[in-house]
Amino acid sequence: MPPSPDRIRRFTGGQRSIHAALGTLMGVCILTAAMLYWGPLSTLVGRREMVGSVHYVSGLLLPLPLLVGALAS
């Protein structure tokens, strides 16, 4: 369906993908933090070290979408 002429396009596709990448990384950080910290979720996780590594790496990658966005604009 073509966009309506009444709608204002506020963000480019690149901005939307950068926002989605940042949101995904933040969501992974929040979910893995909950798995590591909260008791009931902590017992469900079998590989605690792997979850800790995923949490660490996703935290390190959080600035990457911001840097890509800053360099692209």
BALO-21746 format. One record per residue: residue number from 1; residue in one letter; x, y, z of N, C-alpha, C, O in turn. Coordinates in Angstrom, 1 decimal. Layout:
+------+------+--------+--------+--------+--------+--------+--------+--------+--------+--------+--------+--------+--------+
| vopa | rodo |    n.u |    n.v |    n.w |   ca.u |   ca.v |   ca.w |    c.u |    c.v |    c.w |    o.u |    o.v |    o.w |
+------+------+--------+--------+--------+--------+--------+--------+--------+--------+--------+--------+--------+--------+
|  NUM |    A |      X |      Y |      Z |      X |      Y |      Z |      X |      Y |      Z |      X |      Y |      Z |
...
+------+------+--------+--------+--------+--------+--------+--------+--------+--------+--------+--------+--------+--------+
This chain:
+------+------+--------+--------+--------+--------+--------+--------+--------+--------+--------+--------+--------+--------+
| vopa | rodo |    n.u |    n.v |    n.w |   ca.u |   ca.v |   ca.w |    c.u |    c.v |    c.w |    o.u |    o.v |    o.w |
+------+------+--------+--------+--------+--------+--------+--------+--------+--------+--------+--------+--------+--------+
|    1 |    M |    0.8 |   -1.2 |    0.0 |    0.0 |    0.0 |    0.0 |    0.9 |    1.2 |    0.0 |    1.8 |    1.4 |    0.9 |
|    2 |    P |    0.7 |    2.1 |   -0.9 |    1.6 |    3.3 |   -1.0 |    1.3 |    4.3 |    0.2 |    0.1 |    4.3 |    0.7 |
|    3 |    P |    2.3 |    5.0 |    0.7 |    2.1 |    5.9 |    1.8 |    1.1 |    7.0 |    1.5 |    1.0 |    7.5 |    0.3 |
|    4 |    S |    0.3 |    7.4 |    2.4 |   -0.7 |    8.4 |    2.3 |    0.0 |    9.8 |    2.1 |    1.0 |   10.0 |    2.8 |
|    5 |    P |   -0.4 |   10.6 |    1.3 |    0.2 |   11.9 |    1.1 |    0.1 |   12.8 |    2.4 |    0.8 |   13.8 |    2.5 |
|    6 |    D |   -0.9 |   12.5 |    3.3 |   -1.1 |   13.2 |    4.5 |    0.0 |   12.9 |    5.6 |    0.2 |   13.7 |    6.5 |
|    7 |    R |    0.6 |   11.8 |    5.4 |    1.6 |   11.3 |    6.4 |    3.0 |   12.0 |    6.2 |    3.4 |   12.2 |    5.1 |
|    8 |    I |    3.6 |   12.4 |    7.3 |    4.9 |   13.0 |    7.2 |    5.9 |   11.9 |    7.6 |    5.8 |   11.2 |    8.6 |
|    9 |    R |    6.9 |   11.7 |    6.7 |    7.9 |   10.7 |    6.9 |    9.0 |   11.3 |    7.8 |    9.7 |   12.2 |    7.4 |
|   10 |    R |    9.1 |   10.8 |    9.1 |   10.0 |   11.5 |   10.1 |   11.4 |   10.9 |   10.1 |   12.3 |   11.6 |   10.3 |
|   11 |    F |   11.5 |    9.6 |    9.9 |   12.8 |    8.9 |   10.0 |   13.1 |    8.1 |    8.7 |   12.2 |    7.6 |    8.1 |
|   12 |    T |   14.4 |    8.1 |    8.4 |   14.8 |    7.3 |    7.3 |   14.9 |    5.8 |    7.6 |   14.8 |    5.5 |    8.8 |
|   13 |    G |   15.1 |    5.0 |    6.7 |   15.3 |    3.6 |    6.9 |   16.5 |    3.3 |    7.8 |   16.5 |    2.4 |    8.6 |
|   14 |    G |   17.6 |    4.0 |    7.5 |   18.8 |    3.8 |    8.3 |   18.6 |    4.2 |    9.8 |   19.0 |    3.5 |   10.7 |
|   15 |    Q |   17.9 |    5.3 |   10.0 |   17.6 |    5.6 |   11.4 |   16.7 |    4.6 |   12.1 |   16.9 |    4.3 |   13.3 |
|   16 |    R |   15.8 |    4.1 |   11.4 |   14.9 |    3.0 |   11.9 |   15.7 |    1.8 |   12.3 |   15.4 |    1.1 |   13.3 |
|   17 |    S |   16.6 |    1.4 |   11.4 |   17.4 |    0.2 |   11.7 |   18.4 |    0.4 |   12.8 |   18.6 |   -0.5 |   13.6 |
|   18 |    I |   18.9 |    1.6 |   12.9 |   19.8 |    1.9 |   14.1 |   19.0 |    1.8 |   15.4 |   19.5 |    1.3 |   16.4 |
|   19 |    H |   17.8 |    2.4 |   15.4 |   17.0 |    2.3 |   16.5 |   16.6 |    0.9 |   16.9 |   16.6 |    0.5 |   18.1 |
|   20 |    A |   16.3 |    0.1 |   15.9 |   15.9 |   -1.3 |   16.2 |   17.1 |   -2.1 |   16.7 |   17.0 |   -2.9 |   17.6 |
|   21 |    A |   18.3 |   -1.8 |   16.2 |   19.6 |   -2.5 |   16.7 |   19.8 |   -2.1 |   18.1 |   20.1 |   -3.0 |   19.0 |
|   22 |    L |   19.7 |   -0.8 |   18.4 |   19.9 |   -0.4 |   19.8 |   18.9 |   -1.0 |   20.8 |   19.2 |   -1.4 |   21.9 |
|   23 |    G |   17.6 |   -1.0 |   20.3 |   16.6 |   -1.6 |   21.1 |   16.8 |   -3.1 |   21.4 |   16.5 |   -3.6 |   22.5 |
|   24 |    T |   17.2 |   -3.8 |   20.3 |   17.5 |   -5.2 |   20.5 |   18.6 |   -5.5 |   21.5 |   18.5 |   -6.3 |   22.3 |
|   25 |    L |   19.7 |   -4.7 |   21.3 |   20.8 |   -4.9 |   22.3 |   20.4 |   -4.6 |   23.7 |   20.8 |   -5.3 |   24.6 |
|   26 |    M |   19.6 |   -3.5 |   23.9 |   19.2 |   -3.2 |   25.2 |   18.2 |   -4.2 |   25.8 |   18.3 |   -4.6 |   27.0 |
|   27 |    G |   17.4 |   -4.8 |   24.9 |   16.5 |   -5.8 |   25.4 |   17.2 |   -7.1 |   25.8 |   16.9 |   -7.7 |   26.8 |
|   28 |    V |   18.3 |   -7.4 |   25.0 |   19.1 |   -8.6 |   25.4 |   19.8 |   -8.3 |   26.7 |   19.9 |   -9.2 |   27.6 |
|   29 |    C |   20.3 |   -7.1 |   26.9 |   20.9 |   -6.8 |   28.2 |   19.9 |   -6.9 |   29.4 |   20.3 |   -7.4 |   30.4 |
|   30 |    I |   18.7 |   -6.4 |   29.2 |   17.7 |   -6.5 |   30.3 |   17.3 |   -7.9 |   30.6 |   17.2 |   -8.3 |   31.7 |
|   31 |    L |   17.1 |   -8.7 |   29.5 |   16.7 |  -10.1 |   29.7 |   17.8 |  -10.9 |   30.4 |   17.5 |  -11.7 |   31.3 |
|   32 |    T |   19.0 |  -10.8 |   29.9 |   20.1 |  -11.5 |   30.5 |   20.4 |  -11.1 |   31.9 |   20.7 |  -11.9 |   32.7 |
|   33 |    A |   20.2 |   -9.8 |   32.2 |   20.4 |   -9.3 |   33.6 |   19.3 |   -9.9 |   34.5 |   19.6 |  -10.3 |   35.6 |
|   34 |    A |   18.1 |  -10.0 |   34.0 |   17.1 |  -10.6 |   34.8 |   17.3 |  -12.1 |   35.0 |   17.1 |  -12.6 |   36.1 |
|   35 |    M |   17.9 |  -12.8 |   34.0 |   18.2 |  -14.2 |   34.2 |   19.3 |  -14.4 |   35.2 |   19.3 |  -15.4 |   35.9 |
|   36 |    L |   20.2 |  -13.5 |   35.2 |   21.4 |  -13.6 |   36.1 |   21.0 |  -13.2 |   37.5 |   21.6 |  -13.7 |   38.5 |
|   37 |    Y |   20.1 |  -12.2 |   37.7 |   19.9 |  -11.6 |   39.0 |   18.7 |  -12.2 |   39.8 |   18.8 |  -12.5 |   40.9 |
|   38 |    W |   17.6 |  -12.4 |   39.1 |   16.3 |  -12.8 |   39.7 |   16.3 |  -14.3 |   40.0 |   16.6 |  -15.1 |   39.1 |
|   39 |    G |   16.0 |  -14.6 |   41.2 |   16.1 |  -16.0 |   41.6 |   15.3 |  -17.0 |   40.8 |   15.9 |  -18.0 |   40.3 |
|   40 |    P |   14.0 |  -16.9 |   40.6 |   13.2 |  -17.8 |   39.8 |   13.7 |  -18.0 |   38.3 |   13.8 |  -19.1 |   37.8 |
|   41 |    L |   14.1 |  -16.9 |   37.7 |   14.7 |  -17.0 |   36.4 |   16.1 |  -17.6 |   36.4 |   16.5 |  -18.4 |   35.5 |
|   42 |    S |   16.8 |  -17.3 |   37.4 |   18.2 |  -17.8 |   37.6 |   18.2 |  -19.3 |   37.6 |   19.2 |  -20.0 |   37.2 |
|   43 |    T |   17.2 |  -19.9 |   38.3 |   17.2 |  -21.4 |   38.4 |   16.9 |  -22.1 |   37.0 |   17.2 |  -23.2 |   36.8 |
|   44 |    L |   16.2 |  -21.3 |   36.1 |   15.8 |  -21.9 |   34.8 |   17.0 |  -21.9 |   33.8 |   17.0 |  -22.7 |   32.9 |
|   45 |    V |   18.0 |  -21.0 |   34.1 |   19.1 |  -20.9 |   33.2 |   20.1 |  -22.0 |   33.5 |   20.6 |  -22.0 |   34.6 |
|   46 |    G |   20.4 |  -22.9 |   32.5 |   21.3 |  -23.9 |   32.8 |   22.8 |  -23.5 |   32.6 |   23.7 |  -23.9 |   33.3 |
|   47 |    R |   23.0 |  -22.6 |   31.6 |   24.4 |  -22.2 |   31.3 |   24.6 |  -20.7 |   31.8 |   24.5 |  -19.8 |   31.0 |
|   48 |    R |   24.8 |  -20.6 |   33.0 |   24.9 |  -19.2 |   33.6 |   26.1 |  -18.5 |   33.0 |   26.0 |  -17.3 |   32.8 |
|   49 |    E |   27.2 |  -19.2 |   32.8 |   28.4 |  -18.5 |   32.2 |   28.1 |  -18.0 |   30.8 |   28.6 |  -16.9 |   30.5 |
|   50 |    M |   27.4 |  -18.7 |   30.0 |   27.1 |  -18.3 |   28.7 |   26.2 |  -17.1 |   28.7 |   26.4 |  -16.1 |   27.9 |
|   51 |    V |   25.2 |  -17.1 |   29.6 |   24.3 |  -15.9 |   29.7 |   25.1 |  -14.7 |   30.2 |   24.8 |  -13.6 |   29.7 |
|   52 |    G |   26.0 |  -14.9 |   31.1 |   26.9 |  -13.8 |   31.5 |   27.7 |  -13.3 |   30.4 |   27.9 |  -12.0 |   30.3 |
|   53 |    S |   28.2 |  -14.1 |   29.5 |   29.0 |  -13.7 |   28.4 |   28.2 |  -12.9 |   27.4 |   28.6 |  -11.9 |   26.8 |
|   54 |    V |   26.9 |  -13.4 |   27.1 |   26.0 |  -12.7 |   26.2 |   25.7 |  -11.4 |   26.7 |   25.6 |  -10.4 |   26.0 |
|   55 |    H |   25.5 |  -11.3 |   28.0 |   25.2 |  -10.0 |   28.7 |   26.3 |   -9.0 |   28.5 |   26.2 |   -7.9 |   28.2 |
|   56 |    Y |   27.5 |   -9.5 |   28.8 |   28.7 |   -8.7 |   28.7 |   29.0 |   -8.2 |   27.2 |   29.2 |   -7.0 |   27.0 |
|   57 |    V |   28.9 |   -9.1 |   26.3 |   29.1 |   -8.7 |   24.9 |   28.0 |   -7.7 |   24.4 |   28.4 |   -6.8 |   23.7 |
|   58 |    S |   26.8 |   -8.0 |   24.7 |   25.7 |   -7.1 |   24.2 |   25.9 |   -5.7 |   24.9 |   25.6 |   -4.7 |   24.3 |
|   59 |    G |   26.4 |   -5.7 |   26.1 |   26.6 |   -4.4 |   26.8 |   27.8 |   -3.6 |   26.1 |   27.7 |   -2.4 |   25.9 |
|   60 |    L |   28.8 |   -4.4 |   25.7 |   29.9 |   -3.7 |   25.0 |   29.5 |   -3.2 |   23.6 |   30.1 |   -2.2 |   23.1 |
|   61 |    L |   28.6 |   -3.9 |   23.0 |   28.1 |   -3.5 |   21.6 |   27.1 |   -2.4 |   21.6 |   26.8 |   -1.8 |   20.6 |
|   62 |    L |   26.6 |   -2.0 |   22.8 |   25.6 |   -0.9 |   22.8 |   26.0 |    0.4 |   22.2 |   25.1 |    1.0 |   21.5 |
|   63 |    P |   27.2 |    0.9 |   22.3 |   27.6 |    2.1 |   21.6 |   27.7 |    2.0 |   20.1 |   27.7 |    3.0 |   19.4 |
|   64 |    L |   27.8 |    0.8 |   19.6 |   28.0 |    0.6 |   18.2 |   27.0 |    1.2 |   17.3 |   27.3 |    1.9 |   16.3 |
|   65 |    P |   25.7 |    1.0 |   17.5 |   24.7 |    1.6 |   16.7 |   24.7 |    3.2 |   16.7 |   24.4 |    3.8 |   15.7 |
|   66 |    L |   25.0 |    3.7 |   17.9 |   25.2 |    5.2 |   18.0 |   26.3 |    5.7 |   17.2 |   26.2 |    6.7 |   16.5 |
|   67 |    L |   27.4 |    5.0 |   17.2 |   28.6 |    5.4 |   16.4 |   28.3 |    5.3 |   14.9 |   28.7 |    6.2 |   14.2 |
|   68 |    V |   27.7 |    4.2 |   14.5 |   27.3 |    4.1 |   13.1 |   26.4 |    5.2 |   12.7 |   26.5 |    5.8 |   11.6 |
|   69 |    G |   25.4 |    5.5 |   13.5 |   24.5 |    6.6 |   13.2 |   25.2 |    8.0 |   13.1 |   24.9 |    8.8 |   12.3 |
|   70 |    A |   26.1 |    8.2 |   14.0 |   26.8 |    9.5 |   14.0 |   27.8 |    9.6 |   12.8 |   27.9 |   10.6 |   12.2 |
|   71 |    L |   28.4 |    8.5 |   12.4 |   29.3 |    8.5 |   11.3 |   28.5 |    8.6 |   10.0 |   29.0 |    9.1 |    9.0 |
|   72 |    A |   27.3 |    8.0 |    9.9 |   26.5 |    8.0 |    8.7 |   25.9 |    9.3 |    8.4 |   25.6 |    9.6 |    7.3 |
|   73 |    S |   25.7 |   10.1 |    9.5 |   25.0 |   11.4 |    9.2 |   25.9 |   12.5 |    8.9 |   25.5 |   13.7 |    8.7 |
+------+------+--------+--------+--------+--------+--------+--------+--------+--------+--------+--------+--------+--------+
